[in-house]
Amino acid sequence: MEVLVPAFLLALLAQIGDRPALLTAVLADRFRRPLLVALAAGIAHALGSGFAALGGALVAPMLTPEAQSLLLAIALLAGGVTGIGRPALPSRLERWRLGPFLTPMAGIFVLALGEQTQFVTFALATSGMPWFAAAGATLGALVVAVAAALLGEAGWARLPLRWFRYAASAILLIAGTIIGLGALRLTG
């Protein structure tokens, strides 16, 4: 259970200002069903987090505790670096005619596949209790998806997302550096 809260917080940080949240806002406006779109986004994130946690659980027995910490540090540093840049506007999926549930679920699942939230979830899952890592990451991503869907594209764009991304990147970079130095036994 000790990975649930870190996974939640890290997913929350990584998702703010990222492409899946923007796509959720766009699709909520398109379909005019924000809660259904947010639910579909949450399911897409749950599937992605579940796959990441499963991968982490499979890799965990091969890693020492120091290697697990180093993997987490690398995931945090990667998330911090990727969060600095401005995310490209995702495809609006205008040609997708799967409806207000399947379009966001499939689109957000594909868009989020392999992104920083899943990498962090994978890394957290190696340290034990992978399903709590998946649940925490899913809940964090869901909170952002609900906010994005309720605000819509225009409301989401009015938020100071650049500053959120910079602050989240700084937190991830600092945490990754501290954990990495500890994993390499360079701190006391």
N, C-alpha and C positions, 0 to 999 in steps of 0.2 A: 504494500500500500504506500510505501515511501516514495514511489515514482509517480503516483497519481497527480499530486500537486505540482511537482516540477514539470511534468508533461503538459499539464493544463496551462501553466504560466508560459512555458516556452512556445507552445502552439499559439497562444494568444498573442505573444510578442511577434512571432514569425508571420502570422496571418494578417496582422494590421498593415494595410498598405500593399498587400501582395495581390497577385492576379486573380486567385480564386475568389477573394472578397469582391473585387471589382466586377468579375463576371456574375457573381450572385446578385449584385446591385443592378446590373444591366438586365439580367433575365427576370428579376422581380418586376422591373418596369415593363418589360416586354409582355409578360404574361399577366400582369396586374394581380398576381396572387403571391404576395411576398412571403407569407408563412409556409405555403406549399413549396415554394422555391427554396426557402431556408431549410425546410425539412429534407428536401432532395439533396441540398448541399451537405447537410449533416450526415446523411447516409453515405454520400460519396466520400466524405472525409473518414467516416467510420470504416468503410471498406479499405481505403488506402492505409489508414492507421493499423488496421488488422493485419494487412499483408506485411507492413513494416515490422510490427511486433512479432509476427510469425518468423520472419527472417532473423530478427534479433534473438529469438528463442532458439533457433536452429544453430546460430553462430556462437552463442554464449558459452557452451561447454568447451569450445576451442580457445577461449580467451582467458588470460590471467586477469585478476582484478586491475592491475596496472594497465593492461591493454584495453580493458573495458573503459577505464577512465580516459585513456588517450583517445579512444574512438569517440567518446562523448565530447572531448575537447575539440577534436577535429570537426565534428558535426556542428558544434556551437560556433566555431571560428568560420566555417563555411557559411552558416546561416547569417553571421554578422557581416561577412564580406558581400554576400549576395543581396543583403538588405540595403546596402549603401546606394546601389544603383537604382534608377527609376525603373519600375517594372513596365514592360511593353504592354500596351493595351491588348487584351486577349481578343480573339475572334468573337464576334457577337453571336455566332452560331445561327445566323439568320436563315440559313438553308436547312437547318435541322428542324424537322417537323414531327418531333416525337412527343410534343405536348409539354404542359407546364411542370410535369414531374420528371419524366425521363430525360428531357433535354438538359435541365440543370444537373441532374444526377450523373449522366454520362459525360457531359461537358466538363464539369468540375472534377470528376474523377480523373479524366484524361489530363486535364490541365495541371492538377496537383500531383500527378504521378512522379515520384522521385524528387519532389521539391524539398526545401529545407525542413519543413515540419515532419515529413516522413523520415528524413535522415536522422533528425533528433530523436524521433520515436524509436527508430531502429536501434540507435545507440543506447537509449534509456532501457530498452527491452533486454539488452544483453546483461544488465546488472541485476536482473531478477524481476519477477512478476510482470511479464510482458503484457498481459491483458490489462493491467492497471495503467501501463504506459499508453496503450492504445485508447483506453477509456478517457484518460486525462487529455490526450491530444485531440481526441474527437470532441470533447466538451469545450476545450479552448477554441477550436476551429468553429464549432457550432455557435458559440457566443458571437464571434466576429461575423459569421454568415447571417445570423438573425439581425444584427445591427445593420449590416450592409443591405439586406433585403428590405428592412423597414424604412431605411433612409432613401433607398433608390439611388440611381446613378448620380443625379444632381446633388442630392444631400450628401452622399458619400464623397463626391469630388470636392465639396466645400470644406470638408475636414482637413486639418493640417497634416495630411498623411505623410508628407515628406519629413516633417519633424518627428512624427511617430516612428517612421522607419529609421531615422538617424538615431533616435534614443534607443530603440529596440536593438539596432545594430551595435551600439556602444555597449549595451548590457550584455549581449551575446559575446562580443569580442572580449570583454573583461572577464566574464565567467569562463569562456573557453581558454583564455590565457592562464588564469589561476588554476583551473582543473588540469590543464596540460602540464604546467610546471610541477604540480603536485604528482601527476602520473610519472613524470620523468625524475621525480625526487630531487627537484632543484629548489624546493622551498622547504622551510623547516616546519 
